[in-house]
Amino acid sequence: MALLQSLSMVLAPPHPAGRPFLLGGGVAALAGLLFGGWLFWPAVLFCLFCLYFFRDPARVPPPRPGLILAPADGRVVSVVQAAPPAELGLGAAPRWRVAIFLSVLDVHVNRVPAAGTVTRIAYHPGKFLNASVDKASEENERNAIALRLTDGGDLAVVQIAGLIARRILCDVQEGQAVETGARFGIIRFGSRTDLYLPEGVRPLVAEGQTMIGGETVIAETRPAPRPT
């Protein structure tokens, strides 16, 4: 069963953002096949890499209300208190921030951490530092999203470019209602995703943990029900 689950992740259909790369690689492979030369095998390897990188496996969010889930796959590189990006207008009061680093081997499709309404989207140009370092949150190119939760709280998700990542794609719009675990974008070729929790909400994860976007519980806005 574990082997089948692993294969289903590796062989998952690609995200639409990968289609131009797959098309280009396919054309190059066809040209190499028709006209000979060295191009065929590098093009095939490029297509295989793109199929793996842009894989978009299905995810099943936990059904319990009040959960805040990981917005991305990857490794938690910091859990600290910090003010959310100023461009979102969420105030300067520090709140818990969980930073997730996505290596080139991780699934790069971003997931909505909790159901609510997108209140603001703000793009901020910047540098392309190594996304695993702490200052990447402030200095790197980023796309920040503010989300008003169904219980009235506010959280922020920030897509951050990295050393290799040069393209941030966001598929939601201001005023749009979103569901927990839904896809909302992708960052190409290594990146970072920061999650700013609602004020007063504490994280349940620690630095070094591995996240599964749309499934791993990062925090909860209401206490878990006690067994009867």
C-alpha positions in Angstrom: 0.0 0.0 0.0 2.8 2.4 0.9 4.5 1.7 -2.4 1.3 2.4 -4.3 0.9 5.7 -2.5 4.5 6.7 -3.3 4.0 5.8 -7.0 0.8 7.8 -7.1 2.7 10.9 -5.8 5.5 10.6 -8.3 3.2 9.8 -11.3 0.6 12.5 -10.4 -0.6 14.6 -13.4 1.4 17.8 -13.9 0.1 21.2 -12.9 -1.0 23.4 -15.9 2.0 25.7 -15.2 4.2 22.9 -16.5 2.6 22.5 -19.9 4.8 25.1 -21.7 7.9 23.4 -20.5 6.6 19.9 -21.4 5.6 21.1 -24.8 9.0 22.7 -25.4 10.8 19.6 -24.3 8.6 17.4 -26.4 9.3 19.5 -29.5 13.0 19.4 -28.8 12.9 15.6 -28.4 10.9 15.2 -31.6 13.4 17.4 -33.5 16.3 15.3 -32.1 14.5 12.1 -33.1 13.8 13.3 -36.7 17.1 15.0 -37.4 19.5 13.0 -35.2 22.2 14.5 -33.1 22.6 14.8 -29.4 19.3 16.7 -28.6 17.0 13.8 -28.2 18.1 12.3 -24.8 18.7 15.7 -23.0 15.2 16.7 -24.2 13.7 13.5 -22.8 15.4 14.0 -19.5 14.2 17.5 -19.3 10.6 16.3 -19.9 10.9 13.7 -17.2 12.2 16.3 -14.8 9.3 18.6 -15.6 6.8 15.8 -15.1 8.3 15.2 -11.7 8.7 18.9 -10.7 5.2 20.0 -11.7 3.4 16.9 -10.3 0.2 17.8 -8.6 -1.0 14.9 -6.4 -4.5 14.9 -4.9 -4.6 15.9 -1.2 -7.3 15.1 1.5 -7.6 17.9 4.1 -8.6 16.7 7.6 -12.4 17.3 8.0 -12.4 18.8 11.5 -13.3 22.6 11.6 -10.9 25.1 13.0 -7.7 23.6 11.6 -5.0 25.6 9.7 -3.1 23.4 7.3 0.3 23.7 5.7 0.2 25.8 2.5 3.1 23.9 0.9 5.2 20.8 1.0 8.6 21.1 2.4 10.7 21.5 5.6 9.9 24.0 8.4 13.0 26.3 8.6 11.7 28.7 11.2 8.9 29.2 13.7 9.1 32.7 15.0 7.0 35.8 15.9 7.1 38.4 13.2 4.9 41.2 11.7 3.1 40.2 8.5 4.1 42.0 5.3 3.2 45.7 5.5 1.6 45.7 2.1 -1.3 43.5 3.4 -2.4 46.1 6.0 -2.7 43.5 8.8 -0.9 45.7 11.3 2.6 45.7 12.8 1.9 43.5 15.8 4.0 40.3 15.7 2.2 37.0 15.2 3.5 33.5 14.8 5.1 32.8 11.4 5.9 29.3 10.1 8.3 29.3 7.2 8.4 26.3 4.9 11.3 25.8 2.5 10.6 23.9 -0.7 13.5 22.1 -2.3 13.5 21.4 -6.0 12.3 17.9 -5.2 9.2 18.9 -3.3 5.7 19.4 -4.7 5.5 23.1 -5.5 1.7 23.5 -5.7 0.4 25.9 -3.0 -2.7 25.0 -1.0 -5.2 27.2 0.9 -4.5 26.7 4.7 -8.1 27.4 5.9 -11.5 28.3 4.4 -12.2 32.0 4.0 -12.2 35.0 1.7 -9.2 36.6 0.0 -9.1 40.2 1.2 -5.9 41.4 -0.4 -3.1 40.3 -2.8 0.1 42.3 -2.9 3.1 41.6 -5.1 6.5 42.9 -3.9 9.6 42.9 -6.1 12.9 41.9 -4.5 16.0 39.8 -4.5 16.5 36.1 -5.2 18.4 35.0 -2.1 18.5 31.4 -0.9 15.0 30.9 0.3 16.1 28.9 3.3 17.6 31.9 5.1 15.5 34.0 7.4 16.0 37.3 5.6 14.4 35.9 2.5 11.0 36.8 4.1 11.7 40.5 3.8 14.2 40.9 1.0 13.1 38.4 -1.7 10.5 38.8 -4.4 7.2 37.7 -3.0 3.4 37.6 -3.4 1.4 38.0 -0.2 -2.2 37.0 0.3 -4.4 38.0 3.2 -7.3 35.7 4.1 -10.3 36.4 6.3 -11.3 33.1 7.9 -14.9 32.0 8.3 -14.5 32.6 12.1 -13.4 36.2 11.6 -9.7 35.8 12.1 -7.1 36.9 9.5 -4.0 35.0 8.3 -1.5 35.6 5.6 0.3 33.3 3.1 3.4 34.6 1.3 4.8 33.0 -1.8 8.5 33.8 -1.8 10.9 33.3 -4.7 14.3 31.7 -4.1 17.8 31.3 -5.5 16.5 29.4 -8.5 12.8 30.3 -8.4 12.0 33.2 -10.7 8.3 32.9 -11.3 5.5 33.1 -8.8 2.0 32.1 -10.0 -1.2 33.0 -8.0 -4.5 31.7 -9.2 -6.9 33.4 -6.8 -8.3 37.0 -6.8 -9.3 39.5 -4.1 -12.9 38.9 -2.9 -12.7 35.2 -3.9 -14.0 32.6 -1.4 -11.6 29.7 -1.0 -11.9 26.2 0.6 -9.4 24.5 2.8 -6.8 22.6 0.8 -7.7 24.1 -2.5 -4.9 24.9 -4.9 -4.1 28.6 -5.1 -0.8 28.8 -7.0 2.7 27.5 -7.6 6.3 28.7 -7.4 8.7 27.4 -10.0 12.0 25.7 -9.2 12.7 25.9 -5.5 11.1 28.5 -3.1 9.6 29.2 0.3 6.1 29.7 1.6 5.5 31.7 4.9 2.3 31.3 6.9 1.4 34.1 9.4 -1.2 32.7 11.8 -4.2 34.7 13.2 -3.4 36.7 16.3 -3.5 34.6 19.4 -3.1 31.3 17.6 0.0 29.3 18.4 1.7 26.8 16.0 1.7 23.1 16.6 4.8 22.4 14.5 8.5 22.8 15.1 11.6 23.7 13.0 12.8 20.7 11.0 9.4 19.0 10.5 8.3 18.0 7.1 5.0 19.4 5.8 2.5 18.0 3.3 0.6 20.9 1.8 -3.2 20.7 2.3 -2.9 17.9 4.9 -0.4 18.6 7.7 -2.0 20.5 10.6 0.0 23.6 11.5 -2.4 25.2 14.1 -6.0 25.2 15.2 -8.2 28.2 15.9 -10.4 26.4 18.4 -9.6 23.7 21.0 -10.0 20.1 19.9 -13.2 18.5 21.3 -12.7 16.3 24.3 -13.7 12.6 24.0 -16.9 11.8 25.8 
